[in-house]
Amino acid sequence: MEAVLLIDFGSTNTKVTAVDPEGERLLGTAAAYTTVDTDIGTGLAEGVEKLQKETGPLHFVKRFACSSAAGGLRMITCGLVPSLTAEAARLASLGAGAKIIKVFSYELTDEDVIEISTLKPDILLLTGGVDGGNKECILHNARMLAAMPSPAAEPFPIIIAGNRGAAAECEKILAATGRELIRCPNVMPALNKLNIEPVQEEIRRLFLRRIIRAKGLSREQALVSGILMPTPSAVKRGLELLSGGTDAQKGLGELVAVDLGGATTDVYSVAKGLPQRSGDVVMKGIPEPESKRTVEGDIGMRYSSAGVLDAAGAEKLAMLSGLAAEKVRTGVAYWTAHPEALPASEEDVALDFGLAAAAIETAVTRHAGTIEEAYTPAGRVFVQTGKDLSGVNRLVLTGGAVIHNTRAGDLAASALFNNENPASLRPRKAEVYIDKSYILAAMGLLAETWPDKALSIMQKEIQAYGTGK
């Protein structure tokens, strides 16, 4: 049978998905350990072999791939004011599928430059100042970066996307470093106005041309039709399609999605996020993109389970799991040291649920906006920061800890509004959809060529679980 193979080179596993585009159906999925330290093709071959044991022999007419292997796309951003250009740079990077390892604000110091050199990012995004505004900060930072010693290996590129009045001078300052320099329009050309799409396109282009090679994935270019994007970017593309639909098919509408992993928890929202209250709401901070991604690097089910414990507290996890607080601490310590471990007892299953529920609640709370009461000479107002997701009534859950959990509905409830935190603008109620075959990234890849077919497959496979309340 002719099929399309969709590959996700993950940090731990290489996941493969086969689809019949003509029949608009999922043929099967499989996974194998990612052999990034040796020959990444070995893990891919093992995954395809497992897949064809399930599906029978397949002839792949196209092979598309995304990747988060070897740590994904690691980025550093430099901006001016933390809540403005630095935040705009962060949103641009996360939306392109990057993993932000550090955000610097204001003028870089000698210690900052040493840290940047030590962290060795894949890309650095240099921003600062609205057009016609402050130029000194971004010029100072360009000079500091220019003085940073270049490693013997190929140096990381720098994207310049700040005050347009300083961009050419920044490029001139940095030209002698031998680094690849890319000039983009300002990520914040005017106060509270974002323009992040050009930067996101450049990040993706660099990923395709440079990062894939640096991660050792270029050996597979002969085996795939194209490594198209970072995995989070593929997931985001799939969710945008599921939400917005196509000219021929209607999507679900506005949604929130949670991808719960072993090391990180990604949250996505495809929603305008405008105030749901009428008349008395004042917006604070920069407007956020309709399609937004955040990643919680300290929140996960195994590698980052200690982060869940730190964020939620042992007592909260004890309440959620039904275990004693000391057993919670012991279990988290074991899973942090043995991230490959699977639940082997009823207590393990209970702790797994508690960690998943707390991770989802923490990550969605950080992603959603907040609202606070304030008093002005004109009377009482409510100040909203971030996106108001309280009216969003579709919730999509994915990740192994959700897919294989028998209490997925209870996990979904953790993402919703809770009177214990009335300032959080999380969804108040939502119909829950489970990505039971873990195909969101694969459908994001397929959507680049066949969006209608990708949407049809998602509508069959990502089905409503029930109503979270």
C-alpha positions as CSV (number, residue, x, y, z in Angstrom):
1,M,0.0,0.0,0.0
2,E,1.2,3.5,-0.8
3,A,1.4,5.7,2.4
4,V,3.0,8.8,3.8
5,L,5.5,8.4,6.7
6,L,5.6,11.2,9.3
7,I,8.6,11.1,11.6
8,D,9.2,12.9,14.9
9,F,12.9,12.6,16.0
10,G,12.3,13.2,19.7
11,S,15.0,13.5,22.4
12,T,14.0,10.1,23.8
13,N,12.0,8.3,21.2
14,T,11.6,8.5,17.4
15,K,7.9,8.3,16.7
16,V,6.6,7.2,13.3
17,T,3.1,7.6,11.9
18,A,1.8,6.2,8.7
19,V,-1.2,7.6,6.9
20,D,-3.2,6.9,3.8
21,P,-3.7,10.4,2.4
22,E,-6.2,9.2,-0.3
23,G,-8.3,7.4,2.2
24,E,-7.8,10.1,4.8
25,R,-7.0,7.5,7.5
26,L,-4.4,6.7,10.1
27,L,-2.7,3.4,9.3
28,G,-0.6,3.0,12.4
29,T,2.0,4.5,14.8
30,A,5.1,3.1,16.5
31,A,8.1,4.4,18.4
32,A,11.8,3.4,19.0
33,Y,14.6,4.8,21.1
34,T,16.3,7.8,19.4
35,T,19.8,6.9,18.6
36,V,21.1,10.5,18.2
37,D,24.5,9.7,19.8
38,T,25.3,7.1,17.2
39,D,23.4,6.8,13.9
40,I,19.9,8.4,14.2
41,G,18.9,6.2,11.3
42,T,19.0,3.1,13.5
43,G,16.2,4.3,15.7
44,L,14.2,5.3,12.6
45,A,14.6,1.9,11.0
46,E,13.6,0.2,14.2
47,G,10.5,2.4,14.5
48,V,9.5,1.7,10.9
49,E,10.0,-2.1,11.4
50,K,7.7,-2.0,14.4
51,L,5.2,0.1,12.4
52,Q,5.1,-2.4,9.6
53,K,4.6,-5.3,11.9
54,E,1.3,-3.6,12.8
55,T,0.3,-2.4,9.3
56,G,1.9,-4.8,6.9
57,P,4.3,-3.8,4.1
58,L,4.0,-0.2,3.1
59,H,5.4,1.8,0.2
60,F,6.2,5.3,1.4
61,V,5.7,7.9,-1.4
62,K,6.6,10.7,1.0
63,R,8.5,11.0,4.2
64,F,8.2,14.2,6.3
65,A,9.9,14.8,9.6
66,C,10.2,17.2,12.6
67,S,12.7,17.0,15.4
68,S,13.3,17.9,19.0
69,A,16.3,15.6,19.3
70,A,19.5,16.5,21.1
71,G,17.7,19.2,23.2
72,G,15.6,20.7,20.4
73,L,16.1,24.2,19.2
74,R,17.9,26.1,22.0
75,M,17.6,29.9,21.9
76,I,18.7,32.9,23.9
77,T,16.9,36.2,23.6
78,C,18.1,39.7,24.5
79,G,15.7,42.6,24.9
80,L,15.3,45.9,26.6
81,V,12.3,46.1,29.1
82,P,11.4,42.6,30.4
83,S,7.7,43.1,30.0
84,L,8.0,44.6,26.5
85,T,10.7,43.8,23.9
86,A,12.2,41.0,25.9
87,E,8.7,39.4,26.2
88,A,8.0,40.0,22.5
89,A,11.3,38.2,21.7
90,R,10.3,35.3,24.0
91,L,6.9,34.9,22.4
92,A,8.4,35.0,18.9
93,S,10.9,32.2,19.8
94,L,8.4,30.0,21.6
95,G,5.9,30.4,18.8
96,A,8.5,29.1,16.4
97,G,9.1,25.9,18.4
98,A,12.2,26.9,20.2
99,K,13.3,26.1,23.8
100,I,14.2,29.3,25.6
101,I,17.3,28.6,27.7
102,K,17.8,32.2,28.9
103,V,16.2,35.7,28.5
104,F,18.4,38.8,29.1
105,S,16.9,42.3,29.6
106,Y,18.5,45.7,29.6
107,E,22.3,46.0,29.0
108,L,24.4,42.9,28.9
109,T,27.2,42.6,31.4
110,D,30.6,40.8,31.2
111,E,29.1,38.0,33.3
112,D,26.1,37.8,30.9
113,V,28.4,37.4,27.9
114,I,30.4,34.7,29.6
115,E,27.1,32.9,30.4
116,I,25.9,33.1,26.8
117,S,29.2,31.7,25.6
118,T,29.0,28.9,28.1
119,L,25.3,28.0,27.2
120,K,26.1,27.7,23.5
121,P,22.7,28.4,22.1
122,D,21.7,27.3,18.6
123,I,20.4,30.9,17.8
124,L,20.5,34.2,19.6
125,L,17.7,36.7,19.1
126,L,18.8,40.3,19.6
127,T,16.0,42.8,20.2
128,G,15.4,46.1,22.0
129,G,13.6,49.4,21.5
130,V,10.6,50.4,19.5
131,D,11.2,52.0,16.1
132,G,12.2,55.6,16.8
133,G,12.9,54.8,20.5
134,N,15.9,53.7,22.6
135,K,18.9,52.6,20.5
136,E,21.7,52.7,23.0
137,C,20.7,49.4,24.7
138,I,20.7,47.2,21.6
139,L,23.9,48.9,20.3
140,H,25.6,48.3,23.7
141,N,24.5,44.6,23.5
142,A,25.7,44.2,20.0
143,R,29.2,45.5,21.1
144,M,29.2,43.1,24.0
145,L,28.3,40.2,21.8
146,A,31.0,41.3,19.2
147,A,33.6,41.1,21.9
148,M,32.6,37.5,22.8
149,P,35.2,35.0,21.7
150,S,34.0,32.7,18.8
151,P,34.4,29.0,19.4
152,A,36.4,26.9,17.0
153,A,33.2,25.2,15.9
154,E,30.7,27.0,13.8
155,P,29.5,29.9,15.9
156,F,25.7,30.4,16.5
157,P,23.9,32.9,14.3
158,I,22.3,36.1,15.5
159,I,18.9,37.4,14.4
160,I,18.7,41.2,14.8
161,A,15.1,42.3,15.3
162,G,15.0,45.5,17.3
163,N,14.8,49.2,16.7
164,R,15.1,49.6,12.9
165,G,17.1,52.8,13.4
166,A,19.9,50.7,15.0
167,A,19.6,47.5,13.0
168,A,22.2,48.4,10.3
169,E,24.7,49.6,12.9
170,C,24.2,46.4,15.0
171,E,24.9,44.4,11.9
172,K,28.1,46.4,11.2
173,I,29.3,46.0,14.8
174,L,28.8,42.2,14.6
175,A,30.1,41.7,11.1
176,A,33.7,41.1,12.2
177,T,32.6,38.1,14.4
178,G,32.2,35.8,11.5
179,R,28.8,34.8,12.7
180,E,25.8,34.5,10.4
181,L,23.7,37.6,10.8
182,I,20.0,37.9,9.9
183,R,18.1,41.2,10.0
184,C,14.4,41.1,10.5
185,P,11.7,43.7,11.1
186,N,11.4,44.8,14.8
187,V,9.5,42.3,16.9
188,M,7.8,45.4,18.6
189,P,7.8,48.3,16.1
190,A,5.5,50.4,18.3
191,L,4.5,50.2,21.9
192,N,2.3,47.2,22.6
193,K,2.3,46.2,18.9
194,L,3.8,42.8,18.0
195,N,5.3,41.7,14.7
196,I,6.8,38.3,15.4
197,E,6.0,36.3,12.2
198,P,9.1,37.4,10.2
199,V,11.4,36.3,13.1
200,Q,9.5,33.0,13.4
201,E,10.0,32.4,9.7
202,E,13.8,33.0,10.0
203,I,14.0,30.7,13.0
204,R,12.4,28.0,11.1
205,R,14.6,28.6,8.1
206,L,17.7,28.4,10.3
207,F,16.4,25.2,11.8
208,L,16.0,23.6,8.4
209,R,19.3,24.7,7.0
210,R,21.7,24.7,10.0
211,I,20.4,23.1,13.1
212,I,19.4,19.9,11.5
213,R,23.0,19.5,10.3
214,A,24.5,20.4,13.7
215,K,22.3,17.8,15.4
216,G,23.5,15.1,13.1
217,L,20.1,14.7,11.4
218,S,21.3,15.6,7.9
219,R,22.3,12.0,7.4
220,E,18.6,11.3,7.2
221,Q,17.9,13.9,4.5
222,A,18.2,11.2,1.9
223,L,15.6,9.1,3.7
224,V,13.0,11.9,4.1
225,S,11.3,14.3,1.7
226,G,12.1,17.1,4.1
227,I,12.7,17.8,7.8
228,L,10.2,20.6,8.0
229,M,10.2,22.1,11.5
230,P,10.9,21.7,15.2
231,T,8.4,19.3,16.8
232,P,6.6,22.0,18.9
233,S,6.1,24.0,15.8
234,A,4.5,21.0,14.1
235,V,2.2,20.5,17.1
236,K,1.2,24.2,17.0
237,R,0.5,23.9,13.2
238,G,-1.7,20.9,13.9
239,L,-3.7,22.7,16.6
240,E,-4.1,25.8,14.4
241,L,-5.6,23.6,11.7
242,L,-7.8,21.7,14.2
243,S,-9.1,25.0,15.6
244,G,-9.5,27.1,12.4
245,G,-10.3,24.4,9.8
246,T,-9.9,24.9,6.1
247,D,-12.0,26.4,3.3
248,A,-13.7,23.0,2.9
249,Q,-14.0,21.9,6.5
250,K,-14.9,23.6,9.8
251,G,-12.6,23.4,12.8
252,L,-13.4,23.1,16.5
253,G,-13.0,26.8,17.1
254,E,-11.0,28.4,19.9
255,L,-9.1,25.8,22.0
256,V,-6.5,25.3,24.7
257,A,-4.1,22.3,24.5
258,V,-1.7,20.6,26.9
259,D,1.2,18.4,25.9
260,L,2.4,16.7,29.0
261,G,5.9,15.2,28.7
262,G,8.5,13.7,30.9
263,A,10.8,16.7,31.0
264,T,8.5,19.7,29.9
265,T,4.9,20.6,29.7
266,D,3.8,22.6,26.6
267,V,0.6,24.6,26.6
268,Y,-1.0,26.1,23.5
269,S,-3.9,28.4,23.0
270,V,-5.6,29.2,19.7
271,A,-7.9,32.0,20.9
272,K,-8.1,35.8,20.8
273,G,-8.1,36.0,24.6
274,L,-10.0,39.2,24.7
275,P,-11.8,40.2,28.0
276,Q,-15.0,38.2,28.7
277,R,-16.2,40.9,31.1
278,S,-17.9,43.9,29.6
279,G,-17.0,47.5,30.0
280,D,-14.8,47.7,33.1
281,V,-11.7,45.8,32.0
282,V,-8.3,47.5,31.3
283,M,-5.7,45.6,29.4
284,K,-2.1,45.6,30.8
285,G,1.1,44.6,29.0
286,I,1.7,43.6,25.4
287,P,-1.1,42.0,23.4
288,E,-0.4,38.3,23.0
289,P,-0.7,36.4,19.7
290,E,-3.8,34.5,18.9
291,S,-1.8,31.3,18.5
292,K,0.4,31.1,21.6
293,R,2.8,28.5,23.0
294,T,4.4,28.4,26.4
295,V,6.8,25.7,27.7
296,E,7.4,24.9,31.3
297,G,10.9,23.5,31.4
298,D,10.6,22.7,35.1
299,I,7.4,20.8,34.9
300,G,7.2,17.2,33.7
301,M,6.4,13.6,34.7
302,R,9.9,12.1,35.1
303,Y,13.0,14.3,34.4
304,S,11.1,17.3,35.9
305,S,8.9,15.6,38.5
306,A,10.8,17.4,41.2
307,G,9.7,20.7,39.6
308,V,6.1,19.6,40.0
309,L,6.8,18.8,43.6
310,D,8.4,22.2,44.1
311,A,5.5,24.1,42.3
312,A,2.6,22.2,43.9
313,G,4.0,21.1,47.3
314,A,4.0,17.7,48.8
315,E,0.6,18.3,50.6
316,K,-1.1,19.1,47.3
317,L,0.3,16.0,45.6
318,A,-0.6,13.9,48.6
319,M,-4.2,15.1,48.3
320,L,-4.4,14.5,44.6
321,S,-2.8,11.0,44.8
322,G,-4.2,9.8,48.1
323,L,-0.7,9.0,49.3
324,A,1.2,10.2,52.3
325,A,3.4,13.2,51.8
326,E,6.5,11.2,52.6
327,K,5.6,8.6,50.0
328,V,5.1,11.4,47.5
329,R,8.6,12.7,48.1
330,T,10.2,9.2,48.0
331,G,8.4,8.4,44.7
332,V,9.4,11.7,43.1
333,A,13.0,11.1,44.1
334,Y,12.9,7.7,42.5
335,W,11.4,8.8,39.3
336,T,13.8,11.7,39.0
337,A,16.7,9.2,39.3
338,H,15.0,6.7,37.0
339,P,13.1,8.6,34.3
340,E,12.6,5.5,32.2
341,A,10.5,3.8,35.0
342,L,6.8,3.0,34.4
343,P,4.2,2.7,37.1
344,A,4.5,-0.8,38.6
345,S,2.1,-0.7,41.5
346,E,-1.2,1.0,42.6
347,E,0.8,3.5,44.5
348,D,2.8,4.3,41.4
349,V,-0.4,4.8,39.4
350,A,-1.8,7.1,42.1
351,L,1.4,9.2,42.2
352,D,1.4,9.4,38.4
353,F,-2.1,10.8,38.5
354,G,-1.2,13.3,41.2
355,L,1.9,14.5,39.3
356,A,0.0,14.8,36.0
357,A,-2.9,16.7,37.6
358,A,-0.5,19.1,39.3
359,A,1.6,19.6,36.2
360,I,-1.4,20.4,34.0
361,E,-2.8,22.9,36.6
362,T,0.5,24.6,37.0
363,A,1.3,24.9,33.3
364,V,-2.1,26.1,32.3
365,T,-2.2,28.6,35.1
366,R,1.2,30.0,33.9
367,H,-0.1,30.2,30.3
368,A,-3.4,31.9,31.0
369,G,-3.9,35.5,31.8
370,T,-4.9,37.0,35.1
371,I,-7.4,39.6,36.3
372,E,-7.1,41.9,39.3
373,E,-9.4,44.4,40.9
374,A,-8.1,48.0,41.0
375,Y,-9.5,51.3,42.0
376,T,-9.1,54.5,40.1
377,P,-10.5,58.1,40.5
378,A,-13.1,57.0,38.1
379,G,-14.1,54.0,40.2
380,R,-13.4,50.3,40.2
381,V,-11.9,48.6,37.2
382,F,-10.5,45.1,36.5
383,V,-6.9,44.9,35.1
384,Q,-6.3,42.0,32.7
385,T,-2.8,40.8,32.0
386,G,-2.4,38.1,29.3
387,K,-5.1,36.2,27.5
388,D,-8.6,35.6,28.9
389,L,-9.3,32.0,28.2
390,S,-12.3,31.7,30.5
391,G,-14.7,31.4,27.6
392,V,-12.7,28.8,25.6
393,N,-14.7,25.6,25.7
394,R,-12.5,23.1,23.9
395,L,-9.5,21.4,25.7
396,V,-7.1,19.1,23.9
397,L,-4.8,16.8,25.9
398,T,-1.9,14.8,24.6
399,G,1.2,13.1,25.9
400,G,1.8,9.6,27.2
401,A,0.8,10.3,30.8
402,V,-2.6,11.5,29.6
403,I,-3.2,9.0,26.7
404,H,-2.6,6.0,29.0
405,N,-4.4,7.3,32.0
406,T,-7.8,5.9,32.9
407,R,-8.8,9.1,34.6
408,A,-8.2,11.5,31.7
409,G,-11.4,13.4,32.5
410,D,-10.2,14.1,36.0
411,L,-6.9,15.3,34.6
412,A,-8.7,17.6,32.3
413,A,-10.5,19.2,35.2
414,S,-7.1,20.3,36.5
415,A,-6.8,22.7,33.5
416,L,-10.0,24.5,34.3
417,F,-10.9,27.4,36.5
418,N,-10.8,26.8,40.3
419,N,-12.2,29.1,43.0
420,E,-8.9,28.6,44.9
421,N,-7.3,30.8,42.3
422,P,-10.0,33.3,41.2
423,A,-7.6,35.6,39.4
424,S,-6.6,33.0,36.9
425,L,-8.4,33.3,33.5
426,R,-8.4,29.5,32.7
427,P,-11.3,28.0,30.9
428,R,-14.4,27.7,33.1
429,K,-15.7,24.5,31.4
430,A,-14.6,22.6,28.3
431,E,-15.3,19.7,26.1
432,V,-12.3,17.5,26.3
433,Y,-10.5,15.9,23.3
434,I,-7.8,13.3,23.7
435,D,-5.0,12.8,21.1
436,K,-5.1,9.1,21.9
437,S,-2.8,8.1,19.0
438,Y,-0.3,10.9,19.7
439,I,-0.6,12.3,16.2
440,L,-0.7,16.1,16.6
441,A,2.9,16.6,15.5
442,A,2.4,14.2,12.6
443,M,-0.7,16.0,11.4
444,G,1.1,19.4,11.6
445,L,3.7,17.9,9.2
446,L,1.0,16.5,6.9
447,A,-0.8,19.9,7.0
448,E,2.0,21.5,5.1
449,T,1.1,19.6,2.0
450,W,-2.4,18.2,2.6
451,P,-4.3,20.4,5.2
452,D,-7.7,19.0,4.4
453,K,-6.5,15.4,4.7
454,A,-4.7,16.2,7.9
455,L,-7.9,17.8,9.4
456,S,-10.1,14.8,8.3
457,I,-7.7,12.4,10.0
458,M,-7.6,14.5,13.2
459,Q,-11.4,14.7,13.3
460,K,-11.5,10.9,13.3
461,E,-8.7,10.3,15.7
462,I,-8.8,13.2,18.2
463,Q,-12.2,12.5,19.6
464,A,-14.3,14.1,22.4
465,Y,-13.7,12.4,25.8
466,G,-16.5,14.2,27.7
467,T,-17.1,17.5,29.4
468,G,-14.6,18.7,31.9
469,K,-16.2,20.5,34.9
